[in-house]
Amino acid sequence: MNELFGTLSDGTPVHRWTLERAGVRVRVLSYGGIVQSVEVPDRQGRAGEVVLGFRDFDGYLAHPEPYFGALVGRYANRIAGGRFTLDGRTYALEPNNGPNSLHGGARGFDKRVWDAEPVEHGVRLTRISPHGEEGFPGRLEVSATYTLDGSGALRIAYEAVTDAPTVVNLTNHSYFNLAGSGDTGGHELRLAASRYTPVDADLIPAGAPEEVAGTRFDFREARKTGSGYDHNFVLDKGVTDAPVEVAELHDPASGRVLTVATTEPGLQLYTADHLGEPFAPGDGIALETQHFPDSPNRPEFPTTVLRPGGVFRSETVYGFGTR
């Protein structure tokens, strides 16, 4: 089902698609590919909202920078200095995070209206990112397909092709709160990651990945998340053709459990310490499946280069349950 959700100042309509299956209800916007709402039951069978978002379109226009529920790209995370070199040519991007490019620039994929069409148990969003958009090379044809499977898991599958060499890194930026409200520092997190990428003051990778053993970054056994995280974790599985489970988030009070499976080699854990009104710091946890930050400038990281004739594919599955 889809309905009109809002209108941009130029008259462009924004639609909301509602997906329902196996007791799970998900709402997706054509603006920014935003996951506006995810409702799942707790251990008592009571349905509740588990992602941060706004009831109306004006809320998203008024609070764009936390990227609530958005599809971010053309490059998720940061590119140092807002520039990278590919095939001997340097490309200057629009800096929007100090000197760096973050989540695709000032007007990335999260601030664009996507074409939408129904698919079985879901919706498929598509758009063409023209050559030079936010400084990125190549005309990029992108799709993101949101579906609910028979268990009620939300599956997001991305594809992209280009007519010139470029870089691509896409993710969903939902903030999860399995309790429905309040601070998420008591949520318990498990990550299948033995290493993480240390960062400098601008959150740009500093040096090689380091072992999590003996540090506050060790989530190999489930423990409370606490606060103070905006870091990429190097998933032990690496890049895979099919999604592999890499994370589990549990709220002991409600009993809700979120599992994350992905094809991606990294996961950015962000404990939302900088959220402002109408939310508060720590009200959500982002688990952003993606390639590593600043990969275009770090040839030792898994590549994010896409060339003509190739196809970018990425898939992440968010499963919901209780215990």
PyMOL commands that set and color helices and strands:
alter all, ss='L'
color gray80, all
select helices_A, chain A and resi 57-62+80-82+109-111+133-135+295-297
alter helices_A, ss='H'
color red, helices_A
select strands_A, chain A and resi 2-7+13-21+24-29+35-41+47-49+70-72+78-79+83-86+89-92+101-102+115-119+122-129+140-148+154-162+166-167+171-173+175-176+188-191+193-196+210-211+223-224+230-235+244-250+256-262+266-270+285-290+305-306+312-322
alter strands_A, ss='S'
color yellow, strands_A
deselect
rebuild
show_as cartoon
